[in-house]
């Protein structure tokens, strides 16, 4: 079994005259969206399965997030695994991102070779052998590391050009790094309106909150509270009241994007946070559907709107409960708990259901509320939610039947 990769950060002074204007954390590193670069490197590397992160510094430097070594011999002596594990070397001012850290950890070249990425990162696939340690001894900065490896080992092997790490040395670099991180928070599953209206707003909120003590779970609770506060406005048939409720519903959706964004920015993903996010959304939806039904019943002086509300509520809760039981129970909190309504996301029915679960329907609620007709949406929800529940059951039926029979001979799928 191969050893986990190792990340080595090279501490060196930032030579830019603008460096003094960069906000810095208590470890003296530039801060990008609430975390210093070295802290972000440790958290990102840990998320990608790296076994160690070290800071190599020639001076008397302390780093609260990682061990500090003063030379390459001292680094190699820390563990015998350094002779076999992939070693990734980068400046301490690099923006560590899980995407390229994962790709470099699995990068394959000849054991005796080495690779460089955009003149910002070095990859040693065969670890720190005695010859490599002797080659690097005395190299204190990244340029020296590259120069010595090129002189003793020959030209670097090519690496995919799309890997383009950011090194932060000026305020302009900080802005580039922030934009890079914010872009990575946009999900492929976002609906059209969520991507073009809600996500730009939520990203700016998360950007402002990244350096505060506000947690993702607190944002989830705030989002739920805002959504619940909007529900009673649908008890009224007046356009103004319904519009206020619909706008609070939209505000709930925008704030709901912030909890996941903050969790990823701060590396604070948790199972409890995923459950709170998932069930919070569904609770808000059911309360709003219930209030729509009660409000319409009062206005019409009839009971049948209550049945529409009940159908919307139980269809929503039934779908949520089944998806949670089927898809989310076995997952841990290391990643997004809810990704699809089925474990076969490429099937046409599953793709349709995943698309239908997006919240672009909120804009239809707003449009109807402007005319005091939000109850028209309840007709669609009262009919559509039970049908959606039935289709969710149908989307998972083949695998459920197979497991019930227990005679397929196929191995049990591995849950990640």
C-alpha positions as CSV (number, residue, x, y, z in Angstrom):
1,X,0.0,0.0,0.0
2,X,1.4,3.4,-1.0
3,X,2.2,6.0,1.6
4,X,0.1,9.1,1.9
5,X,1.6,12.1,0.0
6,X,3.5,14.8,1.8
7,X,3.2,18.6,1.3
8,X,6.3,20.7,2.0
9,X,5.9,24.5,2.1
10,X,9.0,26.7,1.7
11,X,9.0,29.8,3.8
12,X,10.6,32.8,2.1
13,X,10.1,36.6,2.4
14,X,7.7,38.1,-0.1
15,X,9.8,40.5,-2.1
16,X,7.0,42.7,-3.5
17,X,6.9,46.2,-2.2
18,X,3.1,45.8,-1.9
19,X,3.4,42.8,0.4
20,X,3.2,44.9,3.6
21,X,-0.3,46.0,2.6
22,X,-1.7,42.4,2.6
23,X,-3.8,41.4,5.7
24,X,-2.0,38.8,7.7
25,X,-2.9,36.3,10.3
26,X,-1.3,35.5,13.6
27,X,1.1,33.2,11.8
28,X,2.3,36.1,9.7
29,X,0.9,34.7,6.5
30,X,-1.5,36.4,4.1
31,X,-5.2,35.9,4.9
32,X,-7.5,34.9,2.1
33,X,-11.3,34.7,3.0
34,X,-10.8,34.3,6.7
35,X,-7.9,31.7,6.7
36,X,-4.2,32.3,6.5
37,X,-2.5,30.5,3.6
38,X,-0.6,28.0,5.8
39,X,-3.8,27.2,7.8
40,X,-5.7,26.7,4.5
41,X,-2.8,24.4,3.2
42,X,-3.0,22.2,6.3
43,X,-6.8,21.8,6.1
44,X,-6.9,21.3,2.3
45,X,-4.1,18.7,2.4
46,X,-5.8,16.9,5.2
47,X,-9.0,16.8,3.2
48,X,-7.1,15.3,0.3
49,X,-5.5,12.6,2.3
50,X,-2.0,14.0,2.7
51,X,-0.1,12.4,5.5
52,X,2.0,15.3,6.6
53,X,2.4,19.1,6.0
54,X,5.8,20.7,6.9
55,X,7.1,24.2,6.7
56,X,10.8,24.4,5.8
57,X,12.3,27.7,7.1
58,X,15.9,28.6,7.4
59,X,15.3,31.1,10.2
60,X,13.8,30.8,13.7
61,X,10.2,30.6,12.4
62,X,7.2,29.2,14.3
63,X,4.1,28.0,12.7
64,X,1.0,27.2,14.8
65,X,-0.5,24.9,12.2
66,X,2.4,22.6,11.2
67,X,5.8,21.3,12.2
68,X,8.8,23.5,11.2
69,X,12.1,22.0,9.9
70,X,15.2,23.9,9.2
71,X,16.8,21.9,6.4
72,X,16.2,19.0,4.0
73,X,18.1,16.4,6.0
74,X,16.0,17.2,9.1
75,X,12.9,16.9,7.0
76,X,13.9,13.5,5.6
77,X,14.8,12.2,9.0
78,X,11.3,12.8,10.3
79,X,9.9,9.7,8.8
80,X,11.0,6.7,6.7
81,X,7.9,7.1,4.5
82,X,9.5,10.2,3.0
83,X,11.6,7.8,0.9
84,X,8.6,6.4,-0.9
85,X,5.7,8.9,-0.6
86,X,5.0,11.5,-3.3
87,X,6.4,14.8,-2.1
88,X,4.7,18.0,-3.2
89,X,6.9,21.2,-2.7
90,X,5.4,24.7,-3.0
91,X,6.0,28.2,-1.6
92,X,4.3,28.9,1.7
93,X,2.4,31.7,-0.1
94,X,0.7,29.3,-2.5
95,X,-3.1,29.0,-2.4
96,X,-3.7,25.4,-1.5
97,X,-6.8,24.0,-3.3
98,X,-8.2,20.5,-3.0
99,X,-8.5,20.2,-6.7
100,X,-4.9,20.4,-7.7
101,X,-3.7,18.8,-4.4
102,X,-5.7,15.7,-5.3
103,X,-4.5,15.6,-8.9
104,X,-0.8,16.0,-7.9
105,X,-1.1,13.3,-5.2
106,X,-2.0,10.8,-7.9
107,X,0.4,12.2,-10.6
108,X,2.4,9.4,-12.1
109,X,5.9,9.8,-13.7
110,X,9.1,7.8,-13.7
111,X,10.4,7.3,-10.1
112,X,13.8,8.9,-10.9
113,X,12.1,12.0,-12.5
114,X,10.5,15.1,-11.1
115,X,7.9,17.5,-12.3
116,X,7.1,21.2,-12.0
117,X,3.8,22.9,-12.3
118,X,3.7,26.5,-13.7
119,X,7.1,27.1,-12.0
120,X,5.1,27.2,-8.7
121,X,5.1,23.6,-7.5
122,X,7.5,20.7,-7.6
123,X,6.4,17.0,-7.5
124,X,8.8,14.2,-6.4
125,X,7.0,10.9,-7.1
126,X,9.6,8.8,-5.4
127,X,10.0,10.8,-2.2
128,X,13.2,12.2,-0.6
129,X,15.9,9.7,-1.3
130,X,19.4,10.2,-0.1
131,X,20.5,11.5,-3.5
132,X,17.6,14.0,-3.6
133,X,18.3,15.2,-0.1
134,X,21.9,15.8,-0.9
135,X,20.8,17.7,-4.1
136,X,18.4,19.9,-2.2
137,X,20.6,20.6,0.8
138,X,21.0,24.3,1.2
139,X,18.2,25.2,-1.2
140,X,16.1,27.7,0.8
141,X,13.7,29.0,-1.8
142,X,11.6,27.6,-4.6
143,X,13.8,28.9,-7.4
144,X,16.8,27.1,-5.8
145,X,14.9,23.9,-5.5
146,X,13.9,23.9,-9.2
147,X,17.4,24.9,-10.3
148,X,19.1,22.1,-8.3
149,X,16.7,19.4,-9.4
150,X,17.1,20.5,-13.0
151,X,20.9,20.4,-12.8
152,X,21.1,17.0,-11.1
153,X,18.0,15.1,-12.4
154,X,17.6,16.7,-15.8
155,X,14.5,18.5,-17.3
156,X,11.2,18.3,-15.4
157,X,8.5,16.0,-16.7
158,X,5.4,17.8,-18.2
159,X,2.3,18.3,-16.1
160,X,-1.3,19.0,-17.3
161,X,-1.4,22.7,-18.2
162,X,-4.8,23.2,-16.5
163,X,-3.2,23.1,-13.1
164,X,-2.5,26.7,-12.4
165,X,-1.8,27.4,-8.7
166,X,-2.0,31.0,-7.3
167,X,0.9,32.4,-5.4
168,X,0.0,35.3,-3.2
169,X,2.5,38.1,-3.0
170,X,0.5,41.3,-3.6
171,X,-3.0,42.7,-2.9
172,X,-3.9,41.9,-6.5
173,X,-2.9,38.3,-5.9
174,X,-5.2,38.2,-2.8
175,X,-8.1,39.3,-5.0
176,X,-7.3,36.7,-7.6
177,X,-7.1,34.0,-4.9
178,X,-10.5,35.1,-3.4
179,X,-12.1,35.0,-6.8
180,X,-10.7,31.5,-7.5
181,X,-12.1,30.2,-4.2
182,X,-15.5,31.8,-4.7
183,X,-15.8,30.4,-8.2
184,X,-15.1,26.9,-6.8
185,X,-18.2,27.2,-4.6
186,X,-20.6,27.4,-7.5
187,X,-22.3,24.0,-7.9
188,X,-23.0,22.2,-11.1
189,X,-26.4,21.4,-9.7
190,X,-27.5,25.0,-9.3
191,X,-30.6,25.9,-11.3
192,X,-30.6,28.7,-13.8
193,X,-32.0,31.3,-11.4
194,X,-29.9,30.1,-8.5
195,X,-26.7,30.4,-10.6
196,X,-27.5,33.8,-12.0
197,X,-29.4,35.5,-9.2
198,X,-29.0,33.8,-5.8
199,X,-25.4,32.5,-6.0
200,X,-23.9,35.9,-6.8
201,X,-25.6,37.4,-3.8
202,X,-24.8,34.5,-1.4
203,X,-21.2,34.5,-2.5
204,X,-20.8,38.2,-1.5
205,X,-22.5,37.5,1.8
206,X,-20.1,34.5,2.5
207,X,-17.2,36.6,1.4
208,X,-18.1,39.2,4.0
209,X,-18.6,36.6,6.7
210,X,-15.6,34.4,6.0
211,X,-13.4,36.3,8.4
212,X,-16.0,36.3,11.2
213,X,-16.8,33.8,13.9
214,X,-20.2,33.0,12.3
215,X,-20.5,29.2,11.7
216,X,-22.2,27.4,8.8
217,X,-24.7,25.9,11.2
218,X,-25.6,29.4,12.5
219,X,-26.3,30.4,8.9
220,X,-28.5,27.4,8.4
221,X,-30.5,28.3,11.5
222,X,-30.8,31.9,10.3
223,X,-31.9,30.7,6.9
224,X,-34.6,28.4,8.4
225,X,-35.8,31.2,10.7
226,X,-36.2,33.6,7.8
227,X,-38.1,31.0,5.8
228,X,-40.4,30.2,8.6
229,X,-41.1,33.9,9.3
230,X,-42.2,34.2,5.7
231,X,-44.8,31.4,5.9
232,X,-47.5,33.3,7.9
233,X,-47.7,36.0,5.2
234,X,-49.3,33.4,2.9
235,X,-52.3,33.2,5.3
236,X,-53.4,36.4,3.8
237,X,-55.0,36.9,0.3
238,X,-53.6,40.4,0.0
239,X,-50.9,40.8,-2.7
240,X,-48.6,42.9,-0.5
241,X,-48.6,40.3,2.3
242,X,-48.0,37.4,-0.1
243,X,-45.2,39.3,-1.8
244,X,-43.5,39.9,1.5
245,X,-43.8,36.2,2.3
246,X,-42.4,35.2,-1.1
247,X,-39.5,37.6,-0.8
248,X,-38.7,36.1,2.6
249,X,-38.9,32.7,1.0
250,X,-36.3,33.9,-1.6
251,X,-34.1,35.4,1.2
252,X,-34.2,32.0,2.9
253,X,-33.0,30.4,-0.3
254,X,-30.2,32.9,-0.7
255,X,-29.0,32.5,2.9
256,X,-29.3,28.7,2.6
257,X,-26.5,28.9,0.0
258,X,-24.2,30.7,2.5
259,X,-24.1,27.8,5.0
260,X,-22.5,25.4,2.4
261,X,-20.2,28.1,1.1
262,X,-18.9,29.0,4.5
263,X,-18.5,25.3,5.4
264,X,-16.3,24.8,2.3
265,X,-14.4,28.0,2.8
266,X,-13.7,27.3,6.5
267,X,-13.4,23.5,6.1
268,X,-16.2,23.1,8.6
269,X,-18.3,20.5,6.8
270,X,-20.0,18.1,9.2
271,X,-22.7,15.5,9.1
272,X,-24.9,17.5,11.5
273,X,-24.5,20.5,9.3
274,X,-25.6,18.5,6.2
275,X,-28.6,17.1,8.0
276,X,-29.6,20.5,9.3
277,X,-29.4,22.0,5.9
278,X,-31.4,19.2,4.2
279,X,-34.2,19.0,6.7
280,X,-34.3,22.8,7.3
281,X,-35.1,23.3,3.6
282,X,-37.9,20.7,3.7
283,X,-39.4,22.0,6.9
284,X,-39.6,25.6,5.5
285,X,-41.2,24.2,2.3
286,X,-43.8,22.2,4.3
287,X,-44.7,25.1,6.6
288,X,-45.1,27.5,3.6
289,X,-47.3,24.9,1.8
290,X,-49.4,24.4,4.9
291,X,-49.9,28.2,5.4
292,X,-50.9,28.5,1.7
293,X,-53.5,25.8,2.2
294,X,-54.9,27.4,5.4
295,X,-54.9,30.9,3.9
296,X,-56.8,29.7,0.8
297,X,-59.3,27.8,2.9
298,X,-60.1,30.9,5.0
299,X,-60.4,33.0,1.8
300,X,-62.6,30.5,0.0
301,X,-64.6,29.4,3.1
302,X,-64.0,25.8,2.0
303,X,-62.1,22.7,3.3
304,X,-60.7,21.4,0.0
305,X,-57.7,23.8,-0.1
306,X,-56.6,22.1,3.1
307,X,-56.4,18.8,1.2
308,X,-54.2,20.4,-1.4
309,X,-51.9,21.7,1.4
310,X,-51.8,18.3,3.1
311,X,-50.9,16.6,-0.2
312,X,-48.1,19.1,-0.7
313,X,-46.8,18.7,2.8
314,X,-46.9,14.9,3.0
315,X,-45.5,14.5,-0.6
316,X,-42.6,16.8,0.4
317,X,-41.9,15.1,3.7
318,X,-42.3,11.6,2.1
319,X,-39.8,12.4,-0.6
320,X,-37.3,13.9,1.9
321,X,-37.7,11.1,4.3
322,X,-37.1,8.4,1.7
323,X,-34.1,10.2,0.1
324,X,-32.6,10.7,3.6
325,X,-33.1,7.0,4.5
326,X,-31.9,5.8,1.2
327,X,-29.1,8.1,0.2
328,X,-27.8,10.0,3.3
329,X,-27.8,7.7,6.3
330,X,-24.6,5.9,5.5
331,X,-22.6,9.1,4.6
332,X,-20.3,10.8,6.9
333,X,-19.8,14.6,7.2
334,X,-16.7,14.9,5.0
335,X,-18.6,16.0,1.9
336,X,-22.0,17.1,0.7
337,X,-24.6,14.7,2.1
338,X,-27.3,15.2,-0.5
339,X,-26.2,14.9,-4.1
340,X,-29.0,13.1,-5.9
341,X,-32.3,11.4,-5.2
342,X,-31.0,8.1,-6.4
343,X,-27.7,6.1,-6.4
344,X,-28.0,6.0,-10.3
345,X,-27.7,9.7,-11.1
346,X,-27.1,9.2,-14.8
347,X,-30.5,7.7,-15.4
348,X,-32.9,10.0,-17.3
349,X,-35.6,9.7,-14.5
350,X,-33.0,10.6,-11.8
351,X,-31.7,13.6,-13.8
352,X,-35.3,14.8,-14.2
353,X,-36.0,14.4,-10.5
354,X,-32.7,16.2,-9.5
355,X,-33.6,19.0,-11.8
356,X,-37.1,19.2,-10.4
357,X,-35.8,19.4,-6.9
358,X,-34.1,22.8,-7.5
359,X,-35.7,25.9,-6.1
360,X,-36.2,28.0,-9.2
361,X,-40.0,27.5,-8.5
362,X,-39.6,30.3,-5.9
363,X,-39.6,32.9,-8.6
364,X,-43.0,31.6,-9.8
365,X,-44.2,32.0,-6.2
366,X,-43.0,35.6,-6.3
367,X,-44.7,36.3,-9.6
368,X,-48.1,34.8,-8.4
369,X,-47.8,36.6,-5.1
370,X,-47.6,40.0,-6.8
371,X,-51.2,39.4,-7.9
372,X,-52.3,37.7,-4.7
373,X,-52.5,34.4,-6.4
374,X,-49.8,32.3,-4.6
375,X,-52.6,29.8,-3.9
376,X,-52.3,28.8,-7.6
377,X,-48.9,27.5,-6.9
378,X,-50.4,25.3,-4.2
379,X,-52.4,23.5,-6.9
380,X,-49.2,22.5,-8.6
381,X,-47.5,21.6,-5.3
382,X,-50.5,19.6,-4.1
383,X,-50.5,17.5,-7.3
384,X,-46.8,17.5,-8.0
385,X,-45.4,16.6,-4.6
386,X,-47.1,13.2,-4.4
387,X,-46.2,12.5,-8.0
388,X,-42.6,13.4,-7.2
389,X,-42.6,11.1,-4.2
390,X,-43.9,8.2,-6.4
391,X,-41.3,8.9,-9.0
392,X,-38.5,8.9,-6.4
393,X,-39.7,5.5,-5.3
394,X,-39.7,4.4,-8.9
395,X,-36.2,5.7,-9.5
396,X,-34.8,3.5,-6.8
397,X,-36.9,0.4,-7.4
398,X,-34.6,-1.7,-9.5
399,X,-31.8,-1.7,-7.0
400,X,-34.2,-2.1,-4.1
401,X,-35.7,-5.2,-5.7
402,X,-32.2,-6.6,-6.4
403,X,-31.2,-6.2,-2.8
404,X,-34.4,-7.8,-1.6
405,X,-33.7,-10.9,-3.8
406,X,-30.1,-11.1,-2.6
407,X,-29.2,-13.5,-5.4
408,X,-27.5,-11.3,-8.0
409,X,-24.0,-12.6,-7.3
410,X,-22.7,-9.1,-7.7
411,X,-20.5,-7.6,-4.9
412,X,-22.0,-5.2,-2.5
413,X,-21.2,-1.6,-3.7
414,X,-18.7,0.2,-1.7
415,X,-20.0,3.3,0.1
416,X,-17.5,6.2,0.1
